[in-house]
Amino acid sequence: MRIAIASDHAAVALKAALADWLREAGHAVSDLGPHDEASVDYPDYGYALATAVADGDAERGIALCGSGIGISIAVNRNPGCRCALVGEPLSAKLAREHNDANVLAMGARLTGIDMAKACVDAFLSTEFGGDRHARRVGKLSQPSL
């Protein structure tokens, strides 16, 4: 699978560990940065990740920052992305199955490497359930007030 991954400075180590692990598992990983712990702005990296996923350069994305909150908000500004912030595998599974999430967000200050791997594994191995969920997911990009 083609996976784009991006973070802010707080999550560089988690990003690098996940990128290596994903490559070892045979995935094509695009590391969109940053590549050191110098302070950066998470929206810049969230927007880049969202563009890669929405444009089809990546099938799925992984967005990381200190809490996961800021970068998930940035990713979700792109109507082609459905980014779910998770902290455990069941939420990652349900984000795919029920919400057709195409980006997974996690917080490096809140999620250890083993839990992050379990979340990513659940996210990548779960297919969208379709059926009743498809109608709801369709409304996510077409809000009616």
Chimera marker file (.cmm) of the C-alpha trace (Angstrom):
<marker_set name="trace">
<marker id="1" x="0.000" y="0.000" z="0.000" r="1" g="1" b="0" radius="0.5"/>
<marker id="2" x="1.155" y="3.585" z="-0.674" r="1" g="1" b="0" radius="0.5"/>
<marker id="3" x="1.211" y="5.449" z="2.637" r="1" g="1" b="0" radius="0.5"/>
<marker id="4" x="2.093" y="9.087" z="3.290" r="1" g="1" b="0" radius="0.5"/>
<marker id="5" x="3.252" y="9.999" z="6.783" r="1" g="1" b="0" radius="0.5"/>
<marker id="6" x="3.872" y="13.432" z="8.295" r="1" g="1" b="0" radius="0.5"/>
<marker id="7" x="4.290" y="14.969" z="11.713" r="1" g="1" b="0" radius="0.5"/>
<marker id="8" x="5.391" y="18.017" z="13.593" r="1" g="1" b="0" radius="0.5"/>
<marker id="9" x="8.604" y="18.285" z="15.619" r="1" g="1" b="0" radius="0.5"/>
<marker id="10" x="7.039" y="16.556" z="18.655" r="1" g="1" b="0" radius="0.5"/>
<marker id="11" x="6.389" y="13.360" z="16.710" r="1" g="1" b="0" radius="0.5"/>
<marker id="12" x="9.524" y="13.003" z="14.544" r="1" g="1" b="0" radius="0.5"/>
<marker id="13" x="10.782" y="9.955" z="16.449" r="1" g="1" b="0" radius="0.5"/>
<marker id="14" x="7.417" y="8.161" z="16.330" r="1" g="1" b="0" radius="0.5"/>
<marker id="15" x="7.087" y="9.018" z="12.625" r="1" g="1" b="0" radius="0.5"/>
<marker id="16" x="10.528" y="7.594" z="11.832" r="1" g="1" b="0" radius="0.5"/>
<marker id="17" x="9.854" y="4.396" z="13.786" r="1" g="1" b="0" radius="0.5"/>
<marker id="18" x="6.480" y="3.867" z="12.091" r="1" g="1" b="0" radius="0.5"/>
<marker id="19" x="7.879" y="4.639" z="8.631" r="1" g="1" b="0" radius="0.5"/>
<marker id="20" x="10.666" y="2.064" z="9.088" r="1" g="1" b="0" radius="0.5"/>
<marker id="21" x="8.206" y="-0.525" z="10.420" r="1" g="1" b="0" radius="0.5"/>
<marker id="22" x="5.822" y="0.060" z="7.504" r="1" g="1" b="0" radius="0.5"/>
<marker id="23" x="8.628" y="-0.238" z="4.949" r="1" g="1" b="0" radius="0.5"/>
<marker id="24" x="9.770" y="-3.500" z="6.558" r="1" g="1" b="0" radius="0.5"/>
<marker id="25" x="6.184" y="-4.744" z="6.116" r="1" g="1" b="0" radius="0.5"/>
<marker id="26" x="6.424" y="-4.017" z="2.387" r="1" g="1" b="0" radius="0.5"/>
<marker id="27" x="4.537" y="-0.730" z="2.128" r="1" g="1" b="0" radius="0.5"/>
<marker id="28" x="5.674" y="2.196" z="-0.017" r="1" g="1" b="0" radius="0.5"/>
<marker id="29" x="6.070" y="5.065" z="2.456" r="1" g="1" b="0" radius="0.5"/>
<marker id="30" x="6.396" y="8.746" z="1.589" r="1" g="1" b="0" radius="0.5"/>
<marker id="31" x="7.826" y="10.606" z="4.582" r="1" g="1" b="0" radius="0.5"/>
<marker id="32" x="6.629" y="14.182" z="4.134" r="1" g="1" b="0" radius="0.5"/>
<marker id="33" x="8.677" y="15.465" z="7.058" r="1" g="1" b="0" radius="0.5"/>
<marker id="34" x="9.918" y="17.041" z="9.096" r="1" g="1" b="0" radius="0.5"/>
<marker id="35" x="13.186" y="15.187" z="9.452" r="1" g="1" b="0" radius="0.5"/>
<marker id="36" x="14.526" y="16.718" z="12.670" r="1" g="1" b="0" radius="0.5"/>
<marker id="37" x="13.143" y="18.139" z="15.900" r="1" g="1" b="0" radius="0.5"/>
<marker id="38" x="13.452" y="21.826" z="14.974" r="1" g="1" b="0" radius="0.5"/>
<marker id="39" x="10.175" y="23.581" z="15.721" r="1" g="1" b="0" radius="0.5"/>
<marker id="40" x="7.688" y="23.543" z="12.835" r="1" g="1" b="0" radius="0.5"/>
<marker id="41" x="4.012" y="24.336" z="12.357" r="1" g="1" b="0" radius="0.5"/>
<marker id="42" x="1.816" y="21.219" z="12.255" r="1" g="1" b="0" radius="0.5"/>
<marker id="43" x="-0.718" y="22.731" z="9.785" r="1" g="1" b="0" radius="0.5"/>
<marker id="44" x="1.951" y="22.876" z="7.071" r="1" g="1" b="0" radius="0.5"/>
<marker id="45" x="2.599" y="19.142" z="7.366" r="1" g="1" b="0" radius="0.5"/>
<marker id="46" x="-1.070" y="18.269" z="7.833" r="1" g="1" b="0" radius="0.5"/>
<marker id="47" x="-1.975" y="20.146" z="4.652" r="1" g="1" b="0" radius="0.5"/>
<marker id="48" x="0.823" y="18.424" z="2.701" r="1" g="1" b="0" radius="0.5"/>
<marker id="49" x="-0.349" y="15.017" z="3.910" r="1" g="1" b="0" radius="0.5"/>
<marker id="50" x="-3.973" y="15.817" z="3.066" r="1" g="1" b="0" radius="0.5"/>
<marker id="51" x="-2.995" y="16.872" z="-0.437" r="1" g="1" b="0" radius="0.5"/>
<marker id="52" x="-1.034" y="13.651" z="-1.005" r="1" g="1" b="0" radius="0.5"/>
<marker id="53" x="-4.012" y="11.523" z="0.042" r="1" g="1" b="0" radius="0.5"/>
<marker id="54" x="-6.709" y="13.588" z="-1.691" r="1" g="1" b="0" radius="0.5"/>
<marker id="55" x="-4.702" y="13.711" z="-4.942" r="1" g="1" b="0" radius="0.5"/>
<marker id="56" x="-4.185" y="9.935" z="-4.916" r="1" g="1" b="0" radius="0.5"/>
<marker id="57" x="-0.430" y="10.011" z="-4.399" r="1" g="1" b="0" radius="0.5"/>
<marker id="58" x="-1.057" y="7.901" z="-1.280" r="1" g="1" b="0" radius="0.5"/>
<marker id="59" x="-3.854" y="5.456" z="-0.532" r="1" g="1" b="0" radius="0.5"/>
<marker id="60" x="-3.733" y="6.174" z="3.192" r="1" g="1" b="0" radius="0.5"/>
<marker id="61" x="-2.085" y="8.699" z="5.469" r="1" g="1" b="0" radius="0.5"/>
<marker id="62" x="-0.705" y="8.803" z="8.988" r="1" g="1" b="0" radius="0.5"/>
<marker id="63" x="-0.643" y="12.196" z="10.714" r="1" g="1" b="0" radius="0.5"/>
<marker id="64" x="1.250" y="12.719" z="13.958" r="1" g="1" b="0" radius="0.5"/>
<marker id="65" x="1.827" y="15.597" z="16.338" r="1" g="1" b="0" radius="0.5"/>
<marker id="66" x="2.193" y="15.941" z="20.094" r="1" g="1" b="0" radius="0.5"/>
<marker id="67" x="-1.471" y="15.295" z="20.832" r="1" g="1" b="0" radius="0.5"/>
<marker id="68" x="-2.716" y="14.372" z="17.354" r="1" g="1" b="0" radius="0.5"/>
<marker id="69" x="-5.409" y="17.023" z="17.658" r="1" g="1" b="0" radius="0.5"/>
<marker id="70" x="-3.875" y="19.910" z="15.720" r="1" g="1" b="0" radius="0.5"/>
<marker id="71" x="-2.654" y="17.900" z="12.762" r="1" g="1" b="0" radius="0.5"/>
<marker id="72" x="-5.974" y="16.032" z="12.514" r="1" g="1" b="0" radius="0.5"/>
<marker id="73" x="-7.813" y="19.350" z="12.308" r="1" g="1" b="0" radius="0.5"/>
<marker id="74" x="-5.450" y="20.483" z="9.548" r="1" g="1" b="0" radius="0.5"/>
<marker id="75" x="-5.918" y="17.277" z="7.544" r="1" g="1" b="0" radius="0.5"/>
<marker id="76" x="-9.695" y="17.440" z="7.861" r="1" g="1" b="0" radius="0.5"/>
<marker id="77" x="-9.741" y="20.888" z="6.202" r="1" g="1" b="0" radius="0.5"/>
<marker id="78" x="-9.315" y="19.008" z="2.918" r="1" g="1" b="0" radius="0.5"/>
<marker id="79" x="-12.718" y="17.644" z="1.794" r="1" g="1" b="0" radius="0.5"/>
<marker id="80" x="-10.965" y="14.638" z="0.232" r="1" g="1" b="0" radius="0.5"/>
<marker id="81" x="-9.756" y="13.452" z="3.632" r="1" g="1" b="0" radius="0.5"/>
<marker id="82" x="-11.450" y="11.777" z="6.547" r="1" g="1" b="0" radius="0.5"/>
<marker id="83" x="-8.900" y="11.860" z="9.356" r="1" g="1" b="0" radius="0.5"/>
<marker id="84" x="-9.636" y="10.032" z="12.603" r="1" g="1" b="0" radius="0.5"/>
<marker id="85" x="-7.737" y="10.748" z="15.810" r="1" g="1" b="0" radius="0.5"/>
<marker id="86" x="-7.276" y="7.493" z="17.707" r="1" g="1" b="0" radius="0.5"/>
<marker id="87" x="-5.438" y="6.154" z="20.721" r="1" g="1" b="0" radius="0.5"/>
<marker id="88" x="-6.263" y="2.458" z="20.553" r="1" g="1" b="0" radius="0.5"/>
<marker id="89" x="-6.883" y="-0.173" z="17.840" r="1" g="1" b="0" radius="0.5"/>
<marker id="90" x="-10.671" y="-0.503" z="18.121" r="1" g="1" b="0" radius="0.5"/>
<marker id="91" x="-11.141" y="3.159" z="17.246" r="1" g="1" b="0" radius="0.5"/>
<marker id="92" x="-8.763" y="2.744" z="14.301" r="1" g="1" b="0" radius="0.5"/>
<marker id="93" x="-10.736" y="-0.278" z="13.083" r="1" g="1" b="0" radius="0.5"/>
<marker id="94" x="-14.086" y="1.485" z="13.431" r="1" g="1" b="0" radius="0.5"/>
<marker id="95" x="-12.751" y="4.615" z="11.731" r="1" g="1" b="0" radius="0.5"/>
<marker id="96" x="-12.095" y="2.488" z="8.635" r="1" g="1" b="0" radius="0.5"/>
<marker id="97" x="-15.128" y="0.208" z="8.861" r="1" g="1" b="0" radius="0.5"/>
<marker id="98" x="-17.766" y="2.832" z="9.632" r="1" g="1" b="0" radius="0.5"/>
<marker id="99" x="-16.261" y="6.140" z="8.468" r="1" g="1" b="0" radius="0.5"/>
<marker id="100" x="-13.985" y="5.118" z="5.572" r="1" g="1" b="0" radius="0.5"/>
<marker id="101" x="-11.193" y="7.126" z="7.208" r="1" g="1" b="0" radius="0.5"/>
<marker id="102" x="-8.263" y="7.514" z="4.854" r="1" g="1" b="0" radius="0.5"/>
<marker id="103" x="-5.959" y="9.229" z="7.357" r="1" g="1" b="0" radius="0.5"/>
<marker id="104" x="-5.112" y="8.105" z="10.873" r="1" g="1" b="0" radius="0.5"/>
<marker id="105" x="-3.943" y="10.657" z="13.452" r="1" g="1" b="0" radius="0.5"/>
<marker id="106" x="-2.197" y="9.932" z="16.740" r="1" g="1" b="0" radius="0.5"/>
<marker id="107" x="-0.442" y="11.892" z="19.435" r="1" g="1" b="0" radius="0.5"/>
<marker id="108" x="3.207" y="11.062" z="20.076" r="1" g="1" b="0" radius="0.5"/>
<marker id="109" x="2.993" y="12.396" z="23.640" r="1" g="1" b="0" radius="0.5"/>
<marker id="110" x="0.013" y="10.134" z="24.326" r="1" g="1" b="0" radius="0.5"/>
<marker id="111" x="0.647" y="6.964" z="22.312" r="1" g="1" b="0" radius="0.5"/>
<marker id="112" x="3.652" y="4.680" z="22.670" r="1" g="1" b="0" radius="0.5"/>
<marker id="113" x="5.237" y="2.877" z="19.743" r="1" g="1" b="0" radius="0.5"/>
<marker id="114" x="3.607" y="-0.500" z="20.414" r="1" g="1" b="0" radius="0.5"/>
<marker id="115" x="0.130" y="1.012" z="20.705" r="1" g="1" b="0" radius="0.5"/>
<marker id="116" x="0.769" y="3.165" z="17.620" r="1" g="1" b="0" radius="0.5"/>
<marker id="117" x="1.746" y="0.056" z="15.630" r="1" g="1" b="0" radius="0.5"/>
<marker id="118" x="-1.403" y="-1.735" z="16.809" r="1" g="1" b="0" radius="0.5"/>
<marker id="119" x="-3.520" y="1.244" z="15.712" r="1" g="1" b="0" radius="0.5"/>
<marker id="120" x="-1.832" y="1.435" z="12.309" r="1" g="1" b="0" radius="0.5"/>
<marker id="121" x="-2.194" y="-2.323" z="11.816" r="1" g="1" b="0" radius="0.5"/>
<marker id="122" x="-5.936" y="-2.134" z="12.569" r="1" g="1" b="0" radius="0.5"/>
<marker id="123" x="-6.307" y="0.894" z="10.297" r="1" g="1" b="0" radius="0.5"/>
<marker id="124" x="-4.514" y="-0.705" z="7.337" r="1" g="1" b="0" radius="0.5"/>
<marker id="125" x="-6.099" y="-4.144" z="7.650" r="1" g="1" b="0" radius="0.5"/>
<marker id="126" x="-9.731" y="-3.014" z="7.901" r="1" g="1" b="0" radius="0.5"/>
<marker id="127" x="-11.913" y="-2.420" z="4.862" r="1" g="1" b="0" radius="0.5"/>
<marker id="128" x="-14.777" y="0.061" z="4.673" r="1" g="1" b="0" radius="0.5"/>
<marker id="129" x="-18.073" y="-1.642" z="5.576" r="1" g="1" b="0" radius="0.5"/>
<marker id="130" x="-20.106" y="0.184" z="2.935" r="1" g="1" b="0" radius="0.5"/>
<marker id="131" x="-23.872" y="-0.385" z="3.027" r="1" g="1" b="0" radius="0.5"/>
<marker id="132" x="-25.561" y="1.884" z="5.570" r="1" g="1" b="0" radius="0.5"/>
<marker id="133" x="-22.266" y="3.617" z="6.290" r="1" g="1" b="0" radius="0.5"/>
<marker id="134" x="-21.789" y="4.740" z="2.677" r="1" g="1" b="0" radius="0.5"/>
<marker id="135" x="-24.724" y="7.149" z="2.809" r="1" g="1" b="0" radius="0.5"/>
<marker id="136" x="-23.396" y="8.741" z="5.970" r="1" g="1" b="0" radius="0.5"/>
<marker id="137" x="-19.832" y="8.978" z="4.699" r="1" g="1" b="0" radius="0.5"/>
<marker id="138" x="-21.113" y="10.617" z="1.523" r="1" g="1" b="0" radius="0.5"/>
<marker id="139" x="-22.638" y="13.378" z="3.629" r="1" g="1" b="0" radius="0.5"/>
<marker id="140" x="-19.303" y="14.203" z="5.240" r="1" g="1" b="0" radius="0.5"/>
<marker id="141" x="-18.136" y="16.068" z="2.134" r="1" g="1" b="0" radius="0.5"/>
<marker id="142" x="-21.623" y="17.396" z="1.289" r="1" g="1" b="0" radius="0.5"/>
<marker id="143" x="-23.027" y="18.987" z="4.452" r="1" g="1" b="0" radius="0.5"/>
<marker id="144" x="-26.629" y="20.106" z="4.235" r="1" g="1" b="0" radius="0.5"/>
<marker id="145" x="-27.739" y="22.660" z="6.757" r="1" g="1" b="0" radius="0.5"/>
<link id1="1" id2="2" r="1" g="1" b="0" radius="0.2"/>
<link id1="2" id2="3" r="1" g="1" b="0" radius="0.2"/>
<link id1="3" id2="4" r="1" g="1" b="0" radius="0.2"/>
<link id1="4" id2="5" r="1" g="1" b="0" radius="0.2"/>
<link id1="5" id2="6" r="1" g="1" b="0" radius="0.2"/>
<link id1="6" id2="7" r="1" g="1" b="0" radius="0.2"/>
<link id1="7" id2="8" r="1" g="1" b="0" radius="0.2"/>
<link id1="8" id2="9" r="1" g="1" b="0" radius="0.2"/>
<link id1="9" id2="10" r="1" g="1" b="0" radius="0.2"/>
<link id1="10" id2="11" r="1" g="1" b="0" radius="0.2"/>
<link id1="11" id2="12" r="1" g="1" b="0" radius="0.2"/>
<link id1="12" id2="13" r="1" g="1" b="0" radius="0.2"/>
<link id1="13" id2="14" r="1" g="1" b="0" radius="0.2"/>
<link id1="14" id2="15" r="1" g="1" b="0" radius="0.2"/>
<link id1="15" id2="16" r="1" g="1" b="0" radius="0.2"/>
<link id1="16" id2="17" r="1" g="1" b="0" radius="0.2"/>
<link id1="17" id2="18" r="1" g="1" b="0" radius="0.2"/>
<link id1="18" id2="19" r="1" g="1" b="0" radius="0.2"/>
<link id1="19" id2="20" r="1" g="1" b="0" radius="0.2"/>
<link id1="20" id2="21" r="1" g="1" b="0" radius="0.2"/>
<link id1="21" id2="22" r="1" g="1" b="0" radius="0.2"/>
<link id1="22" id2="23" r="1" g="1" b="0" radius="0.2"/>
<link id1="23" id2="24" r="1" g="1" b="0" radius="0.2"/>
<link id1="24" id2="25" r="1" g="1" b="0" radius="0.2"/>
<link id1="25" id2="26" r="1" g="1" b="0" radius="0.2"/>
<link id1="26" id2="27" r="1" g="1" b="0" radius="0.2"/>
<link id1="27" id2="28" r="1" g="1" b="0" radius="0.2"/>
<link id1="28" id2="29" r="1" g="1" b="0" radius="0.2"/>
<link id1="29" id2="30" r="1" g="1" b="0" radius="0.2"/>
<link id1="30" id2="31" r="1" g="1" b="0" radius="0.2"/>
<link id1="31" id2="32" r="1" g="1" b="0" radius="0.2"/>
<link id1="32" id2="33" r="1" g="1" b="0" radius="0.2"/>
<link id1="33" id2="34" r="1" g="1" b="0" radius="0.2"/>
<link id1="34" id2="35" r="1" g="1" b="0" radius="0.2"/>
<link id1="35" id2="36" r="1" g="1" b="0" radius="0.2"/>
<link id1="36" id2="37" r="1" g="1" b="0" radius="0.2"/>
<link id1="37" id2="38" r="1" g="1" b="0" radius="0.2"/>
<link id1="38" id2="39" r="1" g="1" b="0" radius="0.2"/>
<link id1="39" id2="40" r="1" g="1" b="0" radius="0.2"/>
<link id1="40" id2="41" r="1" g="1" b="0" radius="0.2"/>
<link id1="41" id2="42" r="1" g="1" b="0" radius="0.2"/>
<link id1="42" id2="43" r="1" g="1" b="0" radius="0.2"/>
<link id1="43" id2="44" r="1" g="1" b="0" radius="0.2"/>
<link id1="44" id2="45" r="1" g="1" b="0" radius="0.2"/>
<link id1="45" id2="46" r="1" g="1" b="0" radius="0.2"/>
<link id1="46" id2="47" r="1" g="1" b="0" radius="0.2"/>
<link id1="47" id2="48" r="1" g="1" b="0" radius="0.2"/>
<link id1="48" id2="49" r="1" g="1" b="0" radius="0.2"/>
<link id1="49" id2="50" r="1" g="1" b="0" radius="0.2"/>
<link id1="50" id2="51" r="1" g="1" b="0" radius="0.2"/>
<link id1="51" id2="52" r="1" g="1" b="0" radius="0.2"/>
<link id1="52" id2="53" r="1" g="1" b="0" radius="0.2"/>
<link id1="53" id2="54" r="1" g="1" b="0" radius="0.2"/>
<link id1="54" id2="55" r="1" g="1" b="0" radius="0.2"/>
<link id1="55" id2="56" r="1" g="1" b="0" radius="0.2"/>
<link id1="56" id2="57" r="1" g="1" b="0" radius="0.2"/>
<link id1="57" id2="58" r="1" g="1" b="0" radius="0.2"/>
<link id1="58" id2="59" r="1" g="1" b="0" radius="0.2"/>
<link id1="59" id2="60" r="1" g="1" b="0" radius="0.2"/>
<link id1="60" id2="61" r="1" g="1" b="0" radius="0.2"/>
<link id1="61" id2="62" r="1" g="1" b="0" radius="0.2"/>
<link id1="62" id2="63" r="1" g="1" b="0" radius="0.2"/>
<link id1="63" id2="64" r="1" g="1" b="0" radius="0.2"/>
<link id1="64" id2="65" r="1" g="1" b="0" radius="0.2"/>
<link id1="65" id2="66" r="1" g="1" b="0" radius="0.2"/>
<link id1="66" id2="67" r="1" g="1" b="0" radius="0.2"/>
<link id1="67" id2="68" r="1" g="1" b="0" radius="0.2"/>
<link id1="68" id2="69" r="1" g="1" b="0" radius="0.2"/>
<link id1="69" id2="70" r="1" g="1" b="0" radius="0.2"/>
<link id1="70" id2="71" r="1" g="1" b="0" radius="0.2"/>
<link id1="71" id2="72" r="1" g="1" b="0" radius="0.2"/>
<link id1="72" id2="73" r="1" g="1" b="0" radius="0.2"/>
<link id1="73" id2="74" r="1" g="1" b="0" radius="0.2"/>
<link id1="74" id2="75" r="1" g="1" b="0" radius="0.2"/>
<link id1="75" id2="76" r="1" g="1" b="0" radius="0.2"/>
<link id1="76" id2="77" r="1" g="1" b="0" radius="0.2"/>
<link id1="77" id2="78" r="1" g="1" b="0" radius="0.2"/>
<link id1="78" id2="79" r="1" g="1" b="0" radius="0.2"/>
<link id1="79" id2="80" r="1" g="1" b="0" radius="0.2"/>
<link id1="80" id2="81" r="1" g="1" b="0" radius="0.2"/>
<link id1="81" id2="82" r="1" g="1" b="0" radius="0.2"/>
<link id1="82" id2="83" r="1" g="1" b="0" radius="0.2"/>
<link id1="83" id2="84" r="1" g="1" b="0" radius="0.2"/>
<link id1="84" id2="85" r="1" g="1" b="0" radius="0.2"/>
<link id1="85" id2="86" r="1" g="1" b="0" radius="0.2"/>
<link id1="86" id2="87" r="1" g="1" b="0" radius="0.2"/>
<link id1="87" id2="88" r="1" g="1" b="0" radius="0.2"/>
<link id1="88" id2="89" r="1" g="1" b="0" radius="0.2"/>
<link id1="89" id2="90" r="1" g="1" b="0" radius="0.2"/>
<link id1="90" id2="91" r="1" g="1" b="0" radius="0.2"/>
<link id1="91" id2="92" r="1" g="1" b="0" radius="0.2"/>
<link id1="92" id2="93" r="1" g="1" b="0" radius="0.2"/>
<link id1="93" id2="94" r="1" g="1" b="0" radius="0.2"/>
<link id1="94" id2="95" r="1" g="1" b="0" radius="0.2"/>
<link id1="95" id2="96" r="1" g="1" b="0" radius="0.2"/>
<link id1="96" id2="97" r="1" g="1" b="0" radius="0.2"/>
<link id1="97" id2="98" r="1" g="1" b="0" radius="0.2"/>
<link id1="98" id2="99" r="1" g="1" b="0" radius="0.2"/>
<link id1="99" id2="100" r="1" g="1" b="0" radius="0.2"/>
<link id1="100" id2="101" r="1" g="1" b="0" radius="0.2"/>
<link id1="101" id2="102" r="1" g="1" b="0" radius="0.2"/>
<link id1="102" id2="103" r="1" g="1" b="0" radius="0.2"/>
<link id1="103" id2="104" r="1" g="1" b="0" radius="0.2"/>
<link id1="104" id2="105" r="1" g="1" b="0" radius="0.2"/>
<link id1="105" id2="106" r="1" g="1" b="0" radius="0.2"/>
<link id1="106" id2="107" r="1" g="1" b="0" radius="0.2"/>
<link id1="107" id2="108" r="1" g="1" b="0" radius="0.2"/>
<link id1="108" id2="109" r="1" g="1" b="0" radius="0.2"/>
<link id1="109" id2="110" r="1" g="1" b="0" radius="0.2"/>
<link id1="110" id2="111" r="1" g="1" b="0" radius="0.2"/>
<link id1="111" id2="112" r="1" g="1" b="0" radius="0.2"/>
<link id1="112" id2="113" r="1" g="1" b="0" radius="0.2"/>
<link id1="113" id2="114" r="1" g="1" b="0" radius="0.2"/>
<link id1="114" id2="115" r="1" g="1" b="0" radius="0.2"/>
<link id1="115" id2="116" r="1" g="1" b="0" radius="0.2"/>
<link id1="116" id2="117" r="1" g="1" b="0" radius="0.2"/>
<link id1="117" id2="118" r="1" g="1" b="0" radius="0.2"/>
<link id1="118" id2="119" r="1" g="1" b="0" radius="0.2"/>
<link id1="119" id2="120" r="1" g="1" b="0" radius="0.2"/>
<link id1="120" id2="121" r="1" g="1" b="0" radius="0.2"/>
<link id1="121" id2="122" r="1" g="1" b="0" radius="0.2"/>
<link id1="122" id2="123" r="1" g="1" b="0" radius="0.2"/>
<link id1="123" id2="124" r="1" g="1" b="0" radius="0.2"/>
<link id1="124" id2="125" r="1" g="1" b="0" radius="0.2"/>
<link id1="125" id2="126" r="1" g="1" b="0" radius="0.2"/>
<link id1="126" id2="127" r="1" g="1" b="0" radius="0.2"/>
<link id1="127" id2="128" r="1" g="1" b="0" radius="0.2"/>
<link id1="128" id2="129" r="1" g="1" b="0" radius="0.2"/>
<link id1="129" id2="130" r="1" g="1" b="0" radius="0.2"/>
<link id1="130" id2="131" r="1" g="1" b="0" radius="0.2"/>
<link id1="131" id2="132" r="1" g="1" b="0" radius="0.2"/>
<link id1="132" id2="133" r="1" g="1" b="0" radius="0.2"/>
<link id1="133" id2="134" r="1" g="1" b="0" radius="0.2"/>
<link id1="134" id2="135" r="1" g="1" b="0" radius="0.2"/>
<link id1="135" id2="136" r="1" g="1" b="0" radius="0.2"/>
<link id1="136" id2="137" r="1" g="1" b="0" radius="0.2"/>
<link id1="137" id2="138" r="1" g="1" b="0" radius="0.2"/>
<link id1="138" id2="139" r="1" g="1" b="0" radius="0.2"/>
<link id1="139" id2="140" r="1" g="1" b="0" radius="0.2"/>
<link id1="140" id2="141" r="1" g="1" b="0" radius="0.2"/>
<link id1="141" id2="142" r="1" g="1" b="0" radius="0.2"/>
<link id1="142" id2="143" r="1" g="1" b="0" radius="0.2"/>
<link id1="143" id2="144" r="1" g="1" b="0" radius="0.2"/>
<link id1="144" id2="145" r="1" g="1" b="0" radius="0.2"/>
</marker_set>
